[in-house]
Amino acid sequence: MTTFYPYQWDLNYRNPRVFNEMIYNFLYLTNQGIDIVRIDAVPYIWKELGTTCRNLKQVY
């Protein structure tokens, strides 16, 4: 189930390894001194079969 183009990644945040790796990367970049992180399409970050996959409660 993808929301975007095939070349755009849909990450499975239910997988603890994926979630932890993404948090690690955000923390690493923050510790390197970046000021801004742009996250596009946040309402679609969580997928659930049988829904529109938009603005699900897990996102918030």
N, CA, C and O atoms as a printed pandas DataFrame, in Angstrom:
     atom_number atom_name residue_name chain_id  residue_number  x_coord  y_coord  z_coord
0              1         N          MET        A               1    0.854   -1.172    0.000
1              2        CA          MET        A               1    0.000    0.000    0.000
2              3         C          MET        A               1    0.900    1.236    0.000
3              4         O          MET        A               1    1.600    1.496    0.979
4              5         N          THR        A               2    0.883    1.983   -1.079
5              6        CA          THR        A               2    1.659    3.216   -1.144
6              7         C          THR        A               2    0.737    4.383   -1.450
7              8         O          THR        A               2   -0.327    4.214   -2.046
8              9         N          THR        A               3    1.149    5.539   -1.044
9             10        CA          THR        A               3    0.358    6.741   -1.256
10            11         C          THR        A               3    0.943    7.588   -2.372
11            12         O          THR        A               3    0.232    8.365   -3.008
12            13         N          PHE        A               4    2.232    7.437   -2.607
13            14        CA          PHE        A               4    2.929    8.317   -3.538
14            15         C          PHE        A               4    3.458    7.525   -4.731
15            16         O          PHE        A               4    2.964    6.438   -5.031
16            17         N          TYR        A               5    4.434    8.060   -5.388
17            18        CA          TYR        A               5    5.031    7.394   -6.542
18            19         C          TYR        A               5    5.874    6.200   -6.101
19            20         O          TYR        A               5    6.321    6.159   -4.955
20            21         N          PRO        A               6    6.101    5.225   -6.990
21            22        CA          PRO        A               6    6.891    4.044   -6.622
22            23         C          PRO        A               6    8.309    4.365   -6.152
23            24         O          PRO        A               6    8.878    3.609   -5.364
24            25         N          TYR        A               7    8.880    5.458   -6.615
25            26        CA          TYR        A               7   10.249    5.797   -6.207
26            27         C          TYR        A               7   10.291    6.519   -4.856
27            28         O          TYR        A               7   11.375    6.816   -4.355
28            29         N          GLN        A               8    9.149    6.799   -4.272
29            30        CA          GLN        A               8    9.100    7.433   -2.949
30            31         C          GLN        A               8    8.848    6.359   -1.895
31            32         O          GLN        A               8    7.934    5.546   -2.035
32            33         N          TRP        A               9    9.649    6.360   -0.857
33            34        CA          TRP        A               9    9.575    5.321    0.161
34            35         C          TRP        A               9    8.368    5.484    1.067
35            36         O          TRP        A               9    8.015    6.595    1.461
36            37         N          ASP        A              10    7.748    4.373    1.387
37            38        CA          ASP        A              10    6.745    4.297    2.435
38            39         C          ASP        A              10    7.359    3.451    3.540
39            40         O          ASP        A              10    7.529    2.243    3.374
40            41         N          LEU        A              11    7.689    4.063    4.646
41            42        CA          LEU        A              11    8.335    3.340    5.742
42            43         C          LEU        A              11    7.293    2.767    6.686
43            44         O          LEU        A              11    6.253    3.379    6.928
44            45         N          ASN        A              12    7.584    1.578    7.221
45            46        CA          ASN        A              12    6.690    0.909    8.152
46            47         C          ASN        A              12    7.108    1.267    9.574
47            48         O          ASN        A              12    7.991    0.631   10.151
48            49         N          TYR        A              13    6.469    2.287   10.132
49            50        CA          TYR        A              13    6.836    2.747   11.472
50            51         C          TYR        A              13    6.361    1.812   12.570
51            52         O          TYR        A              13    6.713    2.008   13.733
52            53         N          ARG        A              14    5.572    0.800   12.232
53            54        CA          ARG        A              14    5.210   -0.226   13.221
54            55         C          ARG        A              14    6.406   -1.122   13.545
55            56         O          ARG        A              14    6.475   -1.730   14.613
56            57         N          ASN        A              15    7.327   -1.188   12.617
57            58        CA          ASN        A              15    8.536   -1.982   12.824
58            59         C          ASN        A              15    9.468   -1.191   13.740
59            60         O          ASN        A              15    9.927   -0.111   13.367
60            61         N          PRO        A              16    9.753   -1.715   14.936
61            62        CA          PRO        A              16   10.597   -0.971   15.880
62            63         C          PRO        A              16   11.972   -0.616   15.321
63            64         O          PRO        A              16   12.518    0.431   15.668
64            65         N          ARG        A              17   12.535   -1.451   14.475
65            66        CA          ARG        A              17   13.855   -1.147   13.897
66            67         C          ARG        A              17   13.777    0.070   12.976
67            68         O          ARG        A              17   14.674    0.913   12.980
68            69         N          VAL        A              18   12.714    0.160   12.194
69            70        CA          VAL        A              18   12.533    1.304   11.297
70            71         C          VAL        A              18   12.336    2.577   12.122
71            72         O          VAL        A              18   12.984    3.594   11.877
72            73         N          PHE        A              19   11.431    2.504   13.103
73            74        CA          PHE        A              19   11.144    3.660   13.942
74            75         C          PHE        A              19   12.398    4.147   14.663
75            76         O          PHE        A              19   12.708    5.338   14.648
76            77         N          ASN        A              20   13.117    3.220   15.291
77            78        CA          ASN        A              20   14.331    3.593   16.029
78            79         C          ASN        A              20   15.408    4.156   15.114
79            80         O          ASN        A              20   16.109    5.096   15.487
80            81         N          GLU        A              21   15.543    3.596   13.929
81            82        CA          GLU        A              21   16.549    4.100   12.985
82            83         C          GLU        A              21   16.219    5.528   12.538
83            84         O          GLU        A              21   17.113    6.364   12.409
84            85         N          MET        A              22   14.949    5.797   12.307
85            86        CA          MET        A              22   14.556    7.157   11.913
86            87         C          MET        A              22   14.794    8.145   13.057
87            88         O          MET        A              22   15.272    9.256   12.825
88            89         N          ILE        A              23   14.467    7.754   14.275
89            90        CA          ILE        A              23   14.727    8.619   15.430
90            91         C          ILE        A              23   16.229    8.853   15.570
91            92         O          ILE        A              23   16.668    9.974   15.825
92            93         N          TYR        A              24   17.015    7.785   15.401
93            94        CA          TYR        A              24   18.470    7.917   15.474
94            95         C          TYR        A              24   18.969    8.938   14.444
95            96         O          TYR        A              24   19.802    9.788   14.760
96            97         N          ASN        A              25   18.454    8.848   13.213
97            98        CA          ASN        A              25   18.898    9.776   12.165
98            99         C          ASN        A              25   18.513   11.213   12.474
99           100         O          ASN        A              25   19.305   12.129   12.249
100          101         N          PHE        A              26   17.296   11.423   12.989
101          102        CA          PHE        A              26   16.894   12.777   13.368
102          103         C          PHE        A              26   17.792   13.317   14.480
103          104         O          PHE        A              26   18.228   14.467   14.423
104          105         N          LEU        A              27   18.067   12.501   15.479
105          106        CA          LEU        A              27   18.933   12.943   16.577
106          107         C          LEU        A              27   20.357   13.201   16.094
107          108         O          LEU        A              27   20.994   14.164   16.523
108          109         N          TYR        A              28   20.854   12.358   15.214
109          110        CA          TYR        A              28   22.194   12.550   14.665
110          111         C          TYR        A              28   22.282   13.893   13.940
111          112         O          TYR        A              28   23.212   14.667   14.168
112          113         N          LEU        A              29   21.313   14.165   13.070
113          114        CA          LEU        A              29   21.326   15.425   12.328
114          115         C          LEU        A              29   21.208   16.621   13.263
115          116         O          LEU        A              29   21.864   17.642   13.058
116          117         N          THR        A              30   20.378   16.494   14.280
117          118        CA          THR        A              30   20.230   17.572   15.254
118          119         C          THR        A              30   21.550   17.823   15.975
119          120         O          THR        A              30   21.942   18.973   16.178
120          121         N          ASN        A              31   22.230   16.758   16.360
121          122        CA          ASN        A              31   23.518   16.905   17.037
122          123         C          ASN        A              31   24.603   17.456   16.118
123          124         O          ASN        A              31   25.607   17.982   16.595
124          125         N          GLN        A              32   24.412   17.341   14.811
125          126        CA          GLN        A              32   25.361   17.905   13.857
126          127         C          GLN        A              32   25.129   19.404   13.662
127          128         O          GLN        A              32   25.932   20.090   13.030
128          129         N          GLY        A              33   24.019   19.902   14.214
129          130        CA          GLY        A              33   23.794   21.336   14.180
130          131         C          GLY        A              33   22.758   21.821   13.186
131          132         O          GLY        A              33   22.632   23.028   12.982
132          133         N          ILE        A              34   22.009   20.920   12.558
133          134        CA          ILE        A              34   20.995   21.426   11.631
134          135         C          ILE        A              34   19.934   22.193   12.412
135          136         O          ILE        A              34   19.654   21.885   13.570
136          137         N          ASP        A              35   19.361   23.174   11.777
137          138        CA          ASP        A              35   18.364   24.017   12.421
138          139         C          ASP        A              35   16.937   23.613   12.062
139          140         O          ASP        A              35   16.014   23.827   12.847
140          141         N          ILE        A              36   16.758   23.035   10.888
141          142        CA          ILE        A              36   15.416   22.744   10.389
142          143         C          ILE        A              36   15.374   21.341    9.805
143          144         O          ILE        A              36   16.288   20.920    9.095
144          145         N          VAL        A              37   14.302   20.624   10.115
145          146        CA          VAL        A              37   14.012   19.342    9.478
146          147         C          VAL        A              37   12.647   19.491    8.820
147          148         O          VAL        A              37   11.658   19.800    9.484
148          149         N          ARG        A              38   12.603   19.274    7.533
149          150        CA          ARG        A              38   11.333   19.371    6.815
150          151         C          ARG        A              38   10.772   17.970    6.628
151          152         O          ARG        A              38   11.421   17.101    6.045
152          153         N          ILE        A              39    9.577   17.765    7.122
153          154        CA          ILE        A              39    8.910   16.474    6.978
154          155         C          ILE        A              39    7.651   16.713    6.154
155          156         O          ILE        A              39    6.714   17.366    6.612
156          157         N          ASP        A              40    7.638   16.186    4.952
157          158        CA          ASP        A              40    6.491   16.356    4.065
158          159         C          ASP        A              40    5.455   15.257    4.297
159          160         O          ASP        A              40    5.790   14.148    4.712
160          161         N          ALA        A              41    4.223   15.575    4.030
161          162        CA          ALA        A              41    3.119   14.619    4.039
162          163         C          ALA        A              41    2.953   13.897    5.375
163          164         O          ALA        A              41    2.689   12.695    5.402
164          165         N          VAL        A              42    3.105   14.612    6.466
165          166        CA          VAL        A              42    2.960   14.019    7.795
166          167         C          VAL        A              42    1.601   13.339    7.986
167          168         O          VAL        A              42    1.555   12.287    8.623
168          169         N          PRO        A              43    0.500   13.879    7.472
169          170        CA          PRO        A              43   -0.779   13.194    7.679
170          171         C          PRO        A              43   -0.811   11.769    7.123
171          172         O          PRO        A              43   -1.669   10.976    7.510
172          173         N          TYR        A              44    0.110   11.441    6.223
173          174        CA          TYR        A              44    0.136   10.115    5.599
174          175         C          TYR        A              44    1.208    9.194    6.183
175          176         O          TYR        A              44    1.471    8.131    5.621
176          177         N          ILE        A              45    1.824    9.573    7.284
177          178        CA          ILE        A              45    2.984    8.841    7.788
178          179         C          ILE        A              45    2.617    7.461    8.342
179          180         O          ILE        A              45    3.473    6.582    8.434
180          181         N          TRP        A              46    1.345    7.269    8.712
181          182        CA          TRP        A              46    0.902    5.988    9.269
182          183         C          TRP        A              46   -0.112    5.364    8.318
183          184         O          TRP        A              46   -1.029    6.042    7.855
184          185         N          LYS        A              47    0.050    4.068    8.025
185          186        CA          LYS        A              47   -0.832    3.361    7.094
186          187         C          LYS        A              47   -1.721    2.383    7.861
187          188         O          LYS        A              47   -1.282    1.745    8.818
188          189         N          GLU        A              48   -2.963    2.279    7.428
189          190        CA          GLU        A              48   -3.915    1.348    8.033
190          191         C          GLU        A              48   -4.854    0.859    6.930
191          192         O          GLU        A              48   -5.532    1.657    6.283
192          193         N          LEU        A              49   -4.888   -0.466    6.723
193          194        CA          LEU        A              49   -5.772   -1.020    5.706
194          195         C          LEU        A              49   -7.220   -0.648    5.997
195          196         O          LEU        A              49   -7.638   -0.599    7.153
196          197         N          GLY        A              50   -7.973   -0.388    4.947
197          198        CA          GLY        A              50   -9.382   -0.053    5.089
198          199         C          GLY        A              50   -9.644    1.399    5.439
199          200         O          GLY        A              50  -10.782    1.765    5.733
200          201         N          THR        A              51   -8.604    2.244    5.413
201          202        CA          THR        A              51   -8.771    3.668    5.692
202          203         C          THR        A              51   -8.186    4.474    4.549
203          204         O          THR        A              51   -7.604    3.916    3.619
204          205         N          THR        A              52   -8.343    5.786    4.619
205          206        CA          THR        A              52   -7.740    6.662    3.611
206          207         C          THR        A              52   -6.256    6.895    3.883
207          208         O          THR        A              52   -5.553    7.503    3.076
208          209         N          CYS        A              53   -5.788    6.398    5.042
209          210        CA          CYS        A              53   -4.378    6.571    5.448
210          211         C          CYS        A              53   -4.026    8.051    5.597
211          212         O          CYS        A              53   -2.887    8.449    5.350
212          213         N          ARG        A              54   -4.973    8.838    5.989
213          214        CA          ARG        A              54   -4.713   10.264    6.171
214          215         C          ARG        A              54   -5.232   10.708    7.530
215          216         O          ARG        A              54   -6.373   10.428    7.900
216          217         N          ASN        A              55   -4.373   11.405    8.266
217          218        CA          ASN        A              55   -4.722   11.963    9.563
218          219         C          ASN        A              55   -5.202   10.910   10.562
219          220         O          ASN        A              55   -6.124   11.167   11.337
220          221         N          LEU        A              56   -4.593    9.744   10.549
221          222        CA          LEU        A              56   -4.945    8.712   11.518
222          223         C          LEU        A              56   -4.428    9.114   12.890
223          224         O          LEU        A              56   -3.458    9.865   12.988
224          225         N          LYS        A              57   -5.058    8.627   13.948
225          226        CA          LYS        A              57   -4.700    9.035   15.304
226          227         C          LYS        A              57   -3.249    8.700   15.662
227          228         O          LYS        A              57   -2.652    9.378   16.499
228          229         N          GLN        A              58   -2.676    7.665   15.043
229          230        CA          GLN        A              58   -1.296    7.285   15.335
230          231         C          GLN        A              58   -0.287    8.364   14.912
231          232         O          GLN        A              58    0.821    8.429   15.444
232          233         N          VAL        A              59   -0.680    9.199   13.961
233          234        CA          VAL        A              59    0.212   10.260   13.498
234          235         C          VAL        A              59    0.445   11.289   14.613
235          236         O          VAL        A              59    1.522   11.877   14.717
236          237         N          TYR        A              60   -0.565   11.488   15.423
237          238        CA          TYR        A              60   -0.484   12.521   16.457
238          239         C          TYR        A              60   -0.112   11.924   17.777
239          240         O          TYR        A              60    0.004   12.643   18.769
